[in-house]
Amino acid sequence: MPPYPFPLPTTTLLTFSSILHDPSNSYTAVLSEATEARTRLFLALKGVHEGQQGSSALAVLDAVQVYLPYLKGIIACLDADELLFKGEPTFPWSSPLTHYALSTPTLPLLSIHSEHLFVILTYVLALSNYAHSILSALPTFEPKPGSHTMPHMSTEDEKRTTAGLSRAVDLLCQASGVADWAAENVCLVVEPIKNANAGRVGKGKWPAESSRETFKGLSMMLLADAHLTAIRKLLLPVLPHTLFSPPGPPLPSNHPSASLLAKLYLHVTSLYTSSRALLKVHQGSSFSSSDTSSSSKRLFSKDKSLSEPDSVEGEIIPPLKRYLRKESQLSLALAHKWLGIDSGENGKGAKVGEALAWTKDALTRLEEMEDSKIREKMKGLSLGGIGKSGEKKKEERKARKGRVEREVEDTKAWVTAYTKINDTVAFQPIPPISSLITPSGRPIFTAKAFTPPASKFEPTRRLLSPDGEEDGEPAETAKDGDRGEEYAGKGNYF
């Protein structure tokens, strides 16, 4: 069930006074505070990684929000040459979304901008995980597969559930906006650093998280998760209807429009599909450098671009790829189901054959997902349970299976009902699915634009602008003073 529970990155302790030189001795105190803020982030990530009591995604978010303004101030002072590196700095981070054959290593990333990128990545993933924890803590409000009873919900539970779903949607939209901002800003600064080092970090490649495509893909995935969560909220008021009526026609009067649900699921499908395409950029790159034929082509080629590594990033972890595949398949199946229900309920009896075509196609897709071989393929290897106990992995697989089973039962009821109507009243031919026109998807909202926090401190001297004058308020004040000065003959030059 969306959103996806991300593994978080980890880092090691770092003291800014040991890697930065402060010629003016103006930043001694703030550098100490920055070290303290980064240590807090290190401890929060370590607590989550080790499963310590009291650790949470919220604690990580708080630590990031404290540290980020200090980091921005350090970057600004480095750009203004008011702080200098004592040597060649490295910032140690593990990459949670990059697949490694054995354990995940801690990579010595170059440049302060790599530090910035991984702090932003931590922010994005922690926002999504916080939304996941909110949804996990809500009362059970959806029927179990095979059950014809609804979990009892008091008025207080319903209010709490509505508020929790709204909060989760807001957090996921916020995470999507942060990821999109990072792709357009921080990744573009890191790219030259990667190219300058021939795409290598020590003995390995740069992680997948350093790629602009990864952040774009994450942004789309998180926005799709937000839409699915919003759909759950949309359907919340009509869930008690199952207490009194089995699935099938007619829809209750307070049910959301079937056409709207179909278009929402189509939009979700397009987001997941686009995200998969962007993250597939890294597929197979981990092993491409060992391919003999490709190596010989690079060896004898005169093209300089072919002498570079064919991808400077690693491959995305299998659980994330499986998640995107499963959610895109399920969303498309549900879109077809609701297109069929829209044709059957709003076609005034003239589109029963079309309704059957859509719902049967949806049922076929859902049954393929339910099939044991497809299910095993989606589960993948045991590497998917990084940092998780065996019991937790079993629970997650059971939940995934339950969602599909629930939809199979529901769609079967609609197919049975429309088949009976067509065989006894309508007698319409069932058109092939390829002949039907699929409408375009419809979004409910977009990603929330991210505004970076203000720096905790600024350089005492401003950088020179292209016209040779200093940027900032002091220069502007001087100009205003010149304009306001009075003297004899002012304005009478001719």
N, C-alpha and C positions, 0 to 999 in steps of 0.2 A: 504493500500500500504506500503510495507516495506520501511524503517526499522520501528520497533515498537517504539512508543513514550513512553519511560519509565518514571514513577514517580521517582523523585530523593529522596534520604534520607535527613533527617534533623538532626541537632545536637543542642547543647546548648553551651553557652559560657564556656570557661575553661581557667584558668590561670596556666601555668606550674610552676611558682614559688611557688604556693600554694600547689602543690602536690609533688614537687620534692625537695630534699635536695642536695645542692651543697657543699660538705665538703671543697673543695679547693677554693671556690668562683671564679672559673675560667670561669664559664658559665653564669654568671648573665646577660650579655648583649645578648648572643644568645638565652637564654631562653625567654627574653623579646621579641626578634624578632620572635621567634617561636610562642609565644602567639598572637602576632600581625598578623602573617600569618594565624593562625588557625581562628582568629576572622574574617579575610577577607573571608575565606571559609564559615564560619557560615553565614555571611551576604549575600554572593552570593546564598547559598542554600535557605535561608529565602526569598530572593527576588523572586526566581523562584517559591517557594511554595506558596507565597502570590500573585504572578502575578504582582509584582511591575514593574513600567515602567523602562526600561533599563536593566532588568534582562534577562539573557540568559544562555544557556548551555556553550557558549564561555566564559562568565565571570566565571562560575564554573570551567571550564578547567584551566583558568589562575590562579585561586586561588589554585587549587590542585597542579599545577606545581610549585608554589611558596612555598607551605607548605611541600610538600613531602620531599625535601632535609633536612629540619629542623627535620622532624619526624625521618628520617633515622639516623641523627646525635644523636638524643636523645636515640634511641634504642641502638646504638653502645656504647654510654657512660653508659647506664644502664647495658649492658652486661659486660662492663669493670669495673663496680662498682665505676665509677667516679661520677655518679648521683645515688641517692637512693630515693625510694618512702618514703614519710613521714608516710603513712598509707596504707590501702588497697584501691588502686585507682579504680575508675569506669569511664568509658568513655561513655557519653550518646549519643545514636544514635537511630533513627527510622529506621525500616526495610521496604522499599517500596515494596519489592517483596513477603513478607510474608502475608498471608491472616489472617485477624482478624475479628471476628464477628461484633465488633463495630468499634471504631476509632483506628488508628494505634498508639500504645504507644511508648514512648521514653524509650528504654531499657538501664539499667545500665551495660554496658559490662565490663567485667574484662580484665585486661592486656593491655599493650601498643600495643600488637600484634593485638588485636581486633580493636583498633583505626586504625592501619595500614591497616587491611583488609577492613574496611569500607571506608577509604580514597581511596583505590584502586578500590573498588566497585563504588564509586562516579565517579572516573575517567572513568571507563568502560561505565557507563550509560550516562555520559555527552558526551563522544565521539560519541556514537550512536545518542543521541538527537541532537547534533550539525549537524551530517550528515542528520538527518530528517529535521532540519530547513533549510539547504541548498537546499534540494530537494523541500521543500514546497515553497520556494521563486522563483523557476524556472518558466519560462513561460509554459503555458499549451501546451503540444506537442503531446498528445495522443487523438484520437477521442473519443467522448462521446458515450455511448451506444445508439444504434438506429440512430445515426447520420452517414451520408455518406460523411461528409465534414471534412477536416482536419483544425485544428486551424492554422491561418496564422503565419508563423515564418520568420522573417527577417534573413539575414546572421548573424547579430550581436546576435540575439536571439539563433540561432543554435550554435554559438561558445560558448555563455554563458551556454547553456544547456549541451553541451559536457563537458565543464570544470567543471560544477557543479556535473554532474554524476561521473566524474573521481575523484573529490575531496571526494565525499561521499563514493565511493568504498574504497579509501585509508583510510579514517577515520574508516570505519567499519572493515577493515582488522586489523587496529591498535588496535581497541577495542577488537577484537577477540584474538589478541596476548597477550594483557594485562590480559584478563580474564584467558587465559590458563596459563600464568606465575603465577598468583595469586593462581590457583588451585594446582600448583606443588610446590609452595614455601610458601606463607603466610598461606594458609589453613592448611598445615601440621604442622605449628607451633601453630595454634589456637586449633587444635584437642585435644592435651593433656589438655589444659585449660578447654575445655568443659567436658572432661571425669572426670577431678578432681572435678568438681562441679556437678557431677551426671546429667549432661545435663540440668541444670536449670540456668536461669537468673532471680534472684529475685523469683517471684511467677510463672513465665512463663517459656517456653522453649526457647532455643536458636533459633534465626531466621533462616529461610531457607538460607539466604545469607551467613551464616557461614559455609556452607557445601561445600566440594570439588566438589561434584556432580553438585551443582548449578552453580559454575563457569565454569566447563567443559561444562554443558548444554548451558550456555550463550555464551561461545566461539563458539560452533557449530552453534547456532542460528544466531549470528552476522555474521559468515562466510557465512551462507546461505543467509542472507539479502544482503551481499556484492555481491554475485553471481547474485541474482535477479536484483540488481541495474546495474550490468555489462551487463546483458542480455538486459535491457532497453536501455543502451548505444549502444549495438550491433545492435539493431533493429531500432535505430533512423534514419539512412540514408534511410531506405526503407518505413518509415511511409508515406511520400508523395505519394507513389504508390497508396494508397487508394483513392486519389483524382480522379484518372483516371480509376481505375479498382476495381470491387468488390472483396471480398475475394473468394478464390478458385484457382484452377490451371489455368495457370502455375505460378510458383513463378517468380518474377522479377530476372533479371540476376545478380543484385548486392545484392540479398538476402543472408543472412548467411545460411550456410549448415543446412538443416533440421535435418540431423543426429547429427550435433554438438549441435543444440538446444535441441534435445531430450536427449542427454547424459548430458548436463548441467542441465536440469530440473531433471533428475534422481539423479544426485549428490546432488542437492538442497533438493530433497525429502529425501534422506538418512540422510542429515545433520539435517533437521527438525525432522525426526523420531527419530534419536539418541538423540537429545536435549530433545524431549518429554519423552523418556524413562528415561533419567537421572533426569529430574525434577519430574517425577512420583514417584521417591523414597520417596518424601514427601507427596504424596497424601493420604489423610485420616489420617495422623499422628496427626492432631490437635485434633481429637476426639477419637483416639485409647485408650488413657489412661483412658477414662471414660467407656470403655466397660467392663461390669461385668465379662464376661467369661474370657477375657484375663487377667483381674486383679486377678481372682482366680487362674489362671494357674501360674501367677508370684508368688502369695502368697504361694502356696504349692509346687513350684518347688525347687529342690535342686541346679539347675543350676544358678550360680551367674549372668550369662549374662541375664537371663530372669527376674531377680529382678531389672534390670535397666529399665528406660523408653524405650519403643520399638522404639522410634525415638527421638533424641534430637533436631530436628528442626521442625519448623512449616510447614504449607502447602503453596504452591505457589499460588499467587493471580489468580482468575479465568480468568480475561482478557488475561493474558499471556498464560495460557493453551489453551484458545480458539483461540488465534492468531496462536499458533504452530499447532493446529489441522487443522485450515482452510488453512494455507499456505502449509502444507504437502499434504492435499487433492488436492488443486489447482495445486501444482507443479506436482503431479503424473498424474493428468488429462492432463495437458499440455505436459508432457513427452510422454504420449500415443498419443496425437494429432500429435506431430511432428514425432513420429515413423511411424504413418500412412501416413503422408505426404511424408516422406522419401521413404516408400515402393511404394507409388503411383507415385511419381515424378522420382525416380531413379531406379525403377524396370523394366523399358522398357516394360511396359504392362503386365508383368508376375506376378505381386504382387498386382493386383487391389483388389482381395478378402481379402488379408492380410491388405491392406490399409483401407478397409471398417471395418474390425474387430477392428483395433486400434482406428480409428476415432469415430466409434459408441460407443466403450467403453468410450472414452474420453467424448463424448457428454452425455452419461448416468451419468457419475460422476459429470459433470458440472451442469446438470439439477437437480441432487439431492442436490447439494449445493445451487442452486437457489430456490429450493422448500421452501415454507414459513415456514414449520415446522423446517427444517434443519437450515434455516436462523435464526429463533428465538432461536434455541438451541445454535447457535454460538454466538449470541449477549449476551445471558445469562442475569443475573440480573442487576439491576441498579448499583450494587457495582462496575461494570466495569468502571464507570466514576469518579474515585476518583479525586477530584480536578478539574473536568471539568464541564463546563456549559452544560445545556440540548441541546442548539443549536449546540455546538461543537460535542457532541455525535451523534446527528442526521446527521451531515455532514460526520462524519467518517463512520457511517453505510451506508449512501448513496454511499460513495466512494467504500466501500467493495462490495456492491451490484452491482455497476457499473462495476467493474473489471470482475466479474463473468458473467454478462450479455453480456459484450463485447466479452468474450471468447465463450459464448454459440452461439452467432450470427455467429462468425467466423467459429467455428467448424461445425455448421449446414450447412454452405455453402460448406465446404469440403465434408461432408457426402453426400449431395445432388449431387455434381459433380461426386463423385466416384460411387454412386449408378447408375447414368445415364450411365456412361461409362461401368459399369459392366452389366447393363441390355441391352445395345445395341451393345457392342463390345466384351468385355472380357468374359462374361458368366462364371465367376469363383465362386466356392463355397466359402462361408465366414467361415473361421475356427473359432472354439471357442477360446476366448482370452487366456484360460489356456494352449492351445497348442502352443502359440507363445513364442519365446525366447526373454526375455528382456535383452538388453546389460547392461553392467556395466556403472555407471555414470563417468563423466569426469570433474575434477576441472579445473578452469582457473588459480587459484592462491591459495596460502595458507595464513594462518594468519601471520601477521608481527611479528617477534620475538621482544619482549619487553626487553629493557635494562634499568633497574632502573636508575634514575638520581644519580649523585654523592652526597654524604652527604655534608651538608653545613659546618659541623665541625666534627672533629674526636677526640677520646680520646687522651689525652696527653701521656698516657701509653698504650702500645699495650698488647693485651691478650697473655698469654703464649701459645705456640704451644705444641703439644703432646710430643716433644723431650725436653721440659723444657726451650727452648729458646724463647725470645720475638719475635713475628711476626712483620714484618714491616722493613722499610728501615734502622733504626738505627742499628738493629742487623746485617743486611747484610753488612753494612758499616764496622762494627767492624771486621767481619770475613775477609773482603777484606783487611783490614789493617794488620791483622795477617799474611795473606798469602804474603803480599808485603814486610814485614819487613826483612832486611838483618842482618845476624850475622855470626860470625866466625864458620866454620865447618858445615854450613847449608847443609843438604843432605848427610853428611858423617857420618852416624850412625854406620856403620859396617866396 
